[in-house]
Amino acid sequence: ALCVIFAALVKTRRKWNARMLASGALCVALSFVLSCIRLYRMPTGGSVTPGSMLPLMLFSVAYGAGPGLLAGLVYGVLQYLQGGWFLNVWQFLLDYLLAFGALGLAGLAKKLPKTWGLYAAIIIAAVTRALSATLAGYMFWDTAFWPSLVYNGTYLIPDTLICIVLALLVAKPVMKILQAK
């Protein structure tokens, strides 16, 4: 998984400029602030937020999967610093870096039809995040695979649905701002 992330970052054809860097920083910051507003908190990690994944996903759609993966990695570190658990390096990679880096996969929307591509990319990114968190639960937290998947689904499914509803409302104007020259 780290090799895939590295390859995506290396193959990014876009050069980072000041606008892209500022947009990435603002999207990471907005995602972080939204993650502090918890509508529901699960007992052993995870919560439903008012769309905390959406700013990162929109950044990924605007600038591509490579920059989106990098922004997701930064966000994953911030999530850990906000009160994460550290068992070992591999658990940290699965629970934080890969899980939140996966939000950058929303950049795949550029390769999908415009009418529904954004929403499919949001689902792809959320499912990938759920799989990473589920594997961490299975491998490191002594939870069977299916119960771990159900546990992660109880907060990620509502969070993803909130992101889709919000994307219906704000994606078009936000994308115009992010992609302005």
C-alpha positions in Angstrom: 0.0 0.0 0.0 2.9 2.4 0.8 4.4 1.6 -2.6 1.1 2.5 -4.3 1.0 5.8 -2.4 4.6 6.5 -3.3 4.0 5.7 -7.0 0.9 8.0 -7.1 2.9 10.8 -5.5 5.8 10.3 -8.0 3.6 10.1 -11.0 1.8 13.3 -10.2 2.2 15.5 -13.2 1.1 18.6 -11.5 3.7 20.8 -10.0 2.9 22.1 -6.6 2.4 25.9 -6.7 1.5 28.4 -4.0 -2.3 28.2 -4.8 -2.3 24.4 -4.7 -0.3 24.3 -1.4 -2.6 26.9 0.2 -5.7 25.0 -1.0 -4.3 21.8 0.4 -3.5 23.4 3.7 -7.0 24.9 4.0 -8.7 21.7 3.1 -6.6 19.7 5.7 -7.4 22.4 8.3 -11.1 22.5 7.5 -11.2 18.7 7.7 -9.5 18.8 11.0 -11.8 21.4 12.5 -14.9 19.4 11.3 -13.4 16.3 12.8 -13.4 18.0 16.2 -17.2 18.4 15.9 -18.4 14.9 16.7 -22.1 14.1 16.2 -21.6 10.7 17.6 -18.4 9.1 19.1 -17.8 5.4 19.1 -16.5 3.8 22.3 -13.1 2.6 21.0 -12.4 5.1 18.3 -14.1 6.6 15.3 -16.9 9.1 15.1 -19.6 10.6 12.9 -18.7 14.2 12.0 -20.4 16.9 9.9 -18.5 15.8 6.7 -14.9 16.0 7.9 -13.7 13.8 5.0 -15.3 16.1 2.3 -12.8 18.9 2.1 -9.9 16.5 1.5 -11.9 14.6 -1.1 -12.8 17.8 -2.9 -9.1 18.8 -2.9 -8.2 15.4 -4.3 -10.8 15.8 -7.1 -9.5 19.2 -7.9 -5.8 18.4 -8.0 -5.6 14.6 -8.4 -5.0 11.5 -6.4 -1.3 12.1 -5.8 -1.7 15.5 -4.0 -4.8 14.1 -2.3 -2.9 11.2 -0.9 -0.3 13.5 0.5 -2.9 15.7 2.1 -4.6 12.6 3.5 -1.3 11.5 5.1 -0.9 14.9 6.7 -4.5 14.7 8.0 -3.9 11.2 9.3 -1.0 12.5 11.4 -3.2 15.2 12.8 -5.9 12.7 13.6 -3.3 10.7 15.6 -2.2 13.8 17.4 -5.8 14.6 18.2 -6.0 11.6 20.5 -5.0 8.5 18.6 -3.7 5.1 19.7 -0.3 3.8 19.0 0.3 0.1 19.4 3.1 -0.3 16.9 4.3 1.1 13.6 2.1 -1.2 11.4 -1.0 -0.4 13.4 -0.2 3.4 13.1 0.2 3.0 9.3 -3.1 1.1 8.9 -5.2 3.2 11.3 -3.9 6.6 10.4 -1.7 7.0 7.4 -3.3 4.5 5.0 -6.8 5.0 6.3 -6.8 8.8 5.9 -4.4 8.8 2.9 -7.1 6.7 1.2 -9.3 9.8 1.1 -7.0 11.0 -1.7 -8.4 8.2 -3.9 -11.3 10.6 -4.5 -9.0 12.1 -7.1 -10.0 9.1 -9.2 -13.2 11.1 -10.0 -11.3 12.8 -12.9 -11.4 9.5 -14.7 -15.1 8.9 -14.1 -18.1 10.6 -15.7 -18.8 14.1 -14.4 -22.4 13.5 -13.5 -21.8 10.8 -10.9 -18.0 10.5 -10.7 -17.6 12.6 -7.6 -20.1 10.5 -5.6 -18.5 7.2 -6.8 -15.1 8.5 -5.8 -16.3 9.5 -2.4 -17.6 6.0 -1.9 -14.4 4.4 -3.2 -12.3 6.6 -0.8 -14.6 5.8 2.2 -14.6 2.1 1.5 -10.9 2.0 1.2 -10.6 3.9 4.5 -13.0 1.4 6.1 -11.0 -1.5 4.8 -7.8 -0.1 6.2 -9.4 0.5 9.6 -11.0 -2.9 9.5 -7.7 -4.6 8.8 -6.2 -2.7 11.7 -9.0 -3.9 14.0 -8.5 -7.5 12.8 -4.7 -7.5 13.0 -4.0 -5.5 16.0 -7.0 -5.1 18.2 -8.0 -8.7 18.5 -11.3 -8.3 16.7 -12.6 -10.8 14.1 -12.8 -9.4 10.5 -16.6 -9.1 10.2 -17.2 -7.5 13.6 -14.4 -5.1 12.9 -16.0 -4.3 9.5 -19.4 -3.8 11.2 -17.9 -1.6 13.9 -16.1 0.7 11.4 -19.2 0.8 9.2 -21.4 2.1 12.1 -19.6 5.4 11.9 -18.2 5.5 8.4 -21.4 4.8 6.6 -23.2 7.8 8.2 -20.1 9.9 7.7 -20.0 9.0 4.0 -23.7 9.7 3.5 -23.2 13.1 5.2 -20.3 13.8 2.8 -22.4 12.8 -0.2 -25.3 15.1 0.8 -23.0 18.0 1.5 -21.2 17.3 -1.9 -24.6 17.6 -3.6 -24.9 21.1 -2.0 -21.4 22.5 -2.2 -19.3 20.6 -4.7 -19.9 22.7 -7.8 -19.1 26.1 -6.2 -16.2 24.8 -4.2 -14.7 23.0 -7.2 -14.9 26.3 -9.2 -12.9 28.0 -6.4 -10.3 25.2 -6.2 -9.8 25.0 -9.9 -9.8 28.7 -10.6 -6.7 29.9 -12.4 
